[in-house]
């Protein structure tokens, strides 16, 4: 009882101003000064042993809460949205709120879930049957038109199955045929969110099961680019097939998520350069979900696809904003990495996301030794500055 009273009092207190911005959801307040600037400031004077405190502070910050791994878990909300209770302090607050939550569970699982499952089954079945029938037609403008109608119709049914509320901005910048659409990646449903407003050629690995059936059916009606497991490891083969697709201005724009993994919609991580070596026009798209109605992020290391879809279909709704941005082309003298970073910065700025230089592959892999060595070199340069130590 004493703990409950304390929790109720803390909830009634106004939240600190720093918690009102998504970038300040961390448990520590960081010094955002880049290491290069801090080292430059330290170089203005002779080395002192107190200079190592900067590195000690950065080390403690990384141990307490690093800026990478927290992007691979669901965003902590300032206020509870009557869904999963992500904070142990909110397991019980009051009887009234508990009753509201129980009613919400009944509505979400007993009413919304069956309805959404039915709509999803209709959408998937219609996609398989419709694309298979269209795929039997000879290549012509009629086939392309019917293929787009089937894809758009089925995608919109699937969005309704998620109770999706999507706001599209700047539609004059929508990706055009022969181009490449790149977007930040939060969830497998990102593709459905975008195909709800236009058709794209998907790029990905061939799967088995239900996903494999959908892939084999859709590729008959639309020039999607599916790779076998052995092919997707051949970087040159992938680039060649994508270039051939982009060179044909009659084909749908390719949809690519350059991060290569799902991030929790608070930041944009490093873009793989392969998508920017193909050539052609890049059409950046920023996607920002509203977590107050449902968490769209897929934590693949914690939930399998079935568990994830169950969580999505038992949430209140999927609400998001999609910004179509002006097309971008590679500048003269700009390499693929620089171009990718420029596109990533534009997407992060438009979507109000934090831009991080780290590889999303760190979700399942360790930090490369080269990164560690670079930080050691920076530290060594500061130590030997002006021969202070020798």
Buried (B, 14 or more C-beta within 10 A) or exposed (E): EEEEEEBEEEBEEEEEEEBEEBEEBBEEEBEEEEBEEBBEEBBEEEBEEEBBEBBEEBEEBEEEEBBBEBBBEBBBBEEBBBBEBBEEEBEEBEEEBEEEBEEBEEEBEEEBBEEBBEBBEBBBEBBBEBBBBBBEBEEEEEBBEBBBEBBBBBBBBBBBBBBBEBEBEEEEBBBBEBBBBBBBBBBBBBBBBBBBBBBBBBBBEBBEEEBEBBBBBBBBBBBBBBBEEEEBEEEEEBBEBBEEBBEEEEBBBBBBBBBBBBBBBBBBBBBBBBBBBBBBBBBBBBBBBBBBBBBBBBBBEEBEEEEBBBBBBBBBBBBBBBBBBEBBEBEEEBEBBBBBBBBBBBBBEBBBBBBBEBBBBBBEEEEEEEEEEEEEEBBEEBEEBEEEEE
